[in-house]
Amino acid sequence: MLEEKRCLNKMINQTMNYLIHLPSDYDALNNRKWPVILFLHGAGERGDNLDDIKKYGIHRYLDEKNLPFVVVSPQCPKDTFWDVHIKELNAIIDEIKEKYDIDSNKIYLVGISMGAFCAWNFAMQQTKLFSAMIVIAGGAMLPKYAYRIKHIPIWVVHGKNDKEVPVEESRKIVTVLKDLGANVKYTEYPNAGHELCTTIFENDEIYKWLLSK
């Protein structure tokens, strides 16, 4: 089931559209608390047309796989970057907690490309919010703050042949996290490029990994 929402952040009087995808048995299982995936898209999906979010990433596979998650996908406004919209993202999470049957102990952060860059920053600011995170084809702008998230299980994924975001971006933050003894897993695909931002979601292992955290 797919719902489209508009969130108003009352503090700054700014709206952010987002998609909500509910499991097909969400209504049937009234007493169940569902895990949440907050999905942050890449630069090409910015704007005010929610259908653009469905072009790449996890939304290509949601109906096919019927994942046991509430998937929340905000849309970054045109000509801006995720990092200036942290307040709106927090407001959306608060709204989801209030309106849906979710497990607040299982909120997962997943970002691709530009969304992956934000995922690092967001997690470093909200150190107790996310149970795990998967970052795909991105990098951390402030790796010196990696110590703040060393307790979070993190899976970093990148294609070695990525022409949009160099694989070194992921390698750098992974090295810092490993030096800190963090709970980090790194998968580098030797024959993949930036298309990994979508194709990785074919892999059922990433959903099993999230649910194990």
VENHUBEL-V904766 format. One record per residue. N is the residue number from 1. SS is DSSP state (2 for helix, 1 for strand, 0 for the rest). OMEGA is omega in whole degrees, 0 to 359 (NA if undefined). Layout:
# VENHUBEL-V904766
n: [N,N]
ss: [SS,SS]
omega: [OMEGA,OMEGA]
This chain:
# VENHUBEL-V904766
n: [1,2,3,4,5,6,7,8,9,10,11,12,13,14,15,16,17,18,19,20,21,22,23,24,25,26,27,28,29,30,31,32,33,34,35,36,37,38,39,40,41,42,43,44,45,46,47,48,49,50,51,52,53,54,55,56,57,58,59,60,61,62,63,64,65,66,67,68,69,70,71,72,73,74,75,76,77,78,79,80,81,82,83,84,85,86,87,88,89,90,91,92,93,94,95,96,97,98,99,100,101,102,103,104,105,106,107,108,109,110,111,112,113,114,115,116,117,118,119,120,121,122,123,124,125,126,127,128,129,130,131,132,133,134,135,136,137,138,139,140,141,142,143,144,145,146,147,148,149,150,151,152,153,154,155,156,157,158,159,160,161,162,163,164,165,166,167,168,169,170,171,172,173,174,175,176,177,178,179,180,181,182,183,184,185,186,187,188,189,190,191,192,193,194,195,196,197,198,199,200,201,202,203,204,205,206,207,208,209,210,211,212,213]
ss: [0,1,1,1,1,1,1,1,1,0,0,0,0,1,1,1,1,1,1,1,1,0,0,0,0,0,0,0,0,0,0,0,0,1,1,1,1,1,1,1,0,0,2,2,2,0,0,0,0,2,2,2,2,2,2,0,2,2,2,2,0,2,2,2,2,0,0,0,1,1,1,1,1,1,0,0,0,0,0,0,0,2,2,2,2,2,2,2,2,2,2,2,2,2,2,2,2,2,2,0,0,1,1,1,1,1,1,1,1,1,1,1,0,2,2,2,2,2,2,2,2,2,2,2,2,0,0,0,0,0,0,1,1,1,1,1,0,0,0,0,0,0,2,2,2,2,2,2,2,0,0,0,1,1,1,1,1,1,1,0,0,0,0,0,0,0,0,2,2,2,2,2,2,2,2,2,2,2,2,0,0,0,0,1,1,1,1,1,1,0,0,0,0,0,0,2,2,2,2,2,2,2,0,2,2,2,2,2,2,2,2,0,0]
omega: [182,176,177,185,172,182,175,175,187,183,183,175,179,181,174,177,174,176,172,175,181,175,185,180,181,182,183,182,189,186,183,172,188,171,185,168,170,185,179,186,180,187,185,183,178,177,181,177,184,178,179,180,185,185,186,174,190,185,178,189,187,181,181,187,184,184,181,180,160,184,182,185,176,176,178,180,182,174,174,179,183,190,177,182,180,180,179,178,177,179,178,179,178,180,179,179,184,191,185,179,183,176,183,177,180,175,185,181,180,180,176,174,178,178,177,176,179,182,177,183,181,181,179,177,182,191,183,186,190,179,178,178,174,181,189,174,178,179,182,179,184,182,180,178,182,180,182,183,184,179,183,173,184,173,181,183,178,174,183,183,181,180,181,177,183,182,179,180,177,182,183,183,177,178,179,181,179,178,178,183,184,179,186,176,182,176,178,182,189,184,184,175,185,178,178,178,177,188,180,183,169,188,181,182,182,179,176,180,179,183,180,185,NA]
